[in-house]
């Protein structure tokens, strides 16, 4: 891109490097030794550094936060496609000559693509399983990829007596071929690239004496269960056959097919069921085995879904007990019944029903509440640590920020601006913040404590509030230059901060990106290696671990979710508002706008709430399209409004926690007047006039749907192309013959303009 006589190798970015170059193939007189056509540009990508260069100068380092906020980890494979494009040039075409590629001098010799595509056959065997005369044999799927052309089509043929002079082509139907006689069959896969380079891969298949399938039920097969119990299909004992064997199951009751899953089913009726297993090998040999399952009466109940508990509760908060619906079969039919719940500690006990609202209450700082879900024969217990946000001192309850930290091998030092987190003994030392926060835009901020950095590393983990498998850990560790390296799923990036100097270290999650000190890295996997798909519950627990810390080593905890982790006499932090989707913007009159759903998150309060109010350009409360008056209504759902006025509609979200700490978020929806005035001519303009004859402007009226007064002007465009502004005059005398145009222009206050042209002819 041209920039003040130099060419910068970047477009619309604040990085790049100046180079001496000419897109016209000719340098200026300032470079007299360079011939026409000698304006060469050397561009390179260094995979190890993940950086682009122009000559010896760096253009951009793609995983360096100096260049980018969201970092890129480089190409996922060793093969890339190089392309060149141009825009904004003034000629009919742009020509580029590549003189050197990968160290090969293209100006001295011709480089010819002679390599065919690589063919990959999806066959899970080292040797193809045997074929059997009289049976069909499957065609294994295949793909072909060329280094230059990418994916190529694969053509498949099958030959009998492959490799001999008497081979013959065998028909392929339904991705298989029929083995009509004994011998050797060749499955031939062929592919060509765009330059005609061909590749071939052959899978040889021999006919053999393949034993018939012999399938039996295992000796310990279950043949009787109670009504409503989950029956898991057995692993059948299989012998003989060719290649991989697959077994599927079907269930029949009263001679009709009964609902079943792949590996189990639930018999909800009393009686005898028939279980049918069907085992097949790759050549189509099949064997069915049938056996009976007797289902007897069940006087108890069955629970099919796991009860999902939170990790912690906050005393005094309002929660909903995890729902648990069991099925009571004592009547002969499964009746859905919510389980009863006993909630207790060392002091009290009370009864509730699953799905009810409840308020956990404890007196000590951190205390386990016992939850017993029970119904008839079913009993499920769970102890959940419950946090009391207050401590009693001298008969007065005082707010205790430290109670929110569930610690292991940690000493806490609550200060006026943050809380120290130090290891008690040598080894790992950790804490988890007890209140789950909204995942989107969540954060934790640490403050270094120089002289206390005697630990190997710090790990920060974000874990889904209801799914322990959805967990992502970030790691920061001192490097050789006394600064910090940031690591996530084995990808490491350098940072400027240091443990040995005063720094704040912030970890954040937003829209699929995890960031440290404004370095955003897209998440690839959870800690368990599974592909990252976000946090399914929408909330997370935040934890931190000092790795291999010496006694008294540690760091200061400054903020959780932007809530100060310092000494306070009460909860003074305000809730955080999280808005979902795009908001605000400019609309046309009469359009429908969506008022976004939002959530509030308060690190110290599980029960913050958020409302929304909408006012029109006149300051009046707006009703949505369903008639709901949008004044401090719940913002947990979307609303739609009709934009039936010009100006700004003001949307105000207000979040409030239990301590009446409030925060708000305000945005505007602009409805612009983009409708031009209308012009109506009420008088007459003669079609022909004489040179020098007085031409009067006909009477006209300009009106606008918004403005009472519209600015109008009148012009005359002569037959010679001159434009004459009439101003306050309403008449004109033409000097030349020809066609004239009388143009009326109208403009409203918003700048919308309309024109009306009237033509007349001037003669001698």
ABEGO torsion letter per residue (X at the ends): XBBGGBBBBBBGBABEBBBBBBAAGBBBAABAABBBGABBBBBBBBAAAGBBBBEABBABBAABAAABABBBAEBABABBBBBBBBBGBABABBBBBBABBGGBBAAABBBBBABBBBBBBBBABABBBBBBBGBBBBBBBBBBBBAAAEBBBBBBBBBBGBGBAABBBBBBBGGBBBBABBEBBBBBBBBBBAAGBBBBBBBBBBBBBBBBBBBBBBAABBABBBBGBBBBBBBBBBBEEBEBBBBBBBBBBGGBBBBBBAABBBBABBEBBBBBBBBBBAAGBBBBBBBBBBBBBBABBBBABBBBBBABBBBGBBBBBBBBBBBBAAAGBBBBBBBBBBBBBAABBBBBBBGBBBBBBBABABBBBBBBBBBEABBBBBBBBBBBABBBBGGBBBBBAAAABBBBGBBBBBBAABBBBBBABBEBBBBBBABBBBABGBBBBBBBBBGAABBABBBBBBBBAABAABBBBBBBBBBAAGBBBBBBGGBBBBBABBAABBBBBBBBBBGGBBBBGGBBBBBABBAAGBBBAEBAAGBBBBBBBBBGBBBGBEBBBABBGGBBBBBBABBABBBBBBBBEBBEEBBBBGBBBBBBBBBBBBAABAABBBBBBBBBAAGBBBBBAAGBBBBGBBAABBBBBBBABBEBBBBBBBBBBAAGBBBBBBBBBBBBBABBBBBBBABBBBABBBBGBBBBBBBBBBBBAABABBBBBBBBBBAAGBBBBAEABABBBBABBEBBBBBBBBBBAAGBBBBBBBBBBBBX
